[in-house]
Amino acid sequence: MNAYLAASEDEVKSLGKKIVVVKNMEMGIFYVGGSFYAWRNVCPHAAAPVCKGLINGTTLPKDVYEYEFGRENQILRCPWHGWEFDLVNGHHLAPDSNAKLRGFEVKVEDGQLYVMMS
């Protein structure tokens, strides 16, 4: 695995996300719950630029006719069709879905963020 400079730690922390190009691949780097996550900017549903979507929360599982909003700033919503993805593990939130974002490990060194790729 090689480390590729992607962004500064402060920049991503202040914005919550940054879209970068590493090795000719566009990806989003997100700051969630004190950690950094890098996801390829391609939705597995229809190849939309998923990382350009809104970062929000989602409706949590509850009883019928009960609604609770939660997971604020942990969910990425695709701008084309509204598919929701967990920013920590990349999984699509629909029950029984196998869809997942393609992710890359992020290392922090001296205030810089490096994406690990082969």
Beta strands, then each sheet from edge to edge (+ up, - down):
strand 1: 2-8
strand 2: 17-22
strand 3: 25-32
strand 4: 35-40
strand 5: 54-60
strand 6: 68-77
strand 7: 84-86
strand 8: 103-104
strand 9: 106-109
strand 10: 112-117
sheet 1: 1+ 10- 9+
sheet 2: 2+ 3- 4+ 8-
sheet 3: 5+ 6- 7+
end
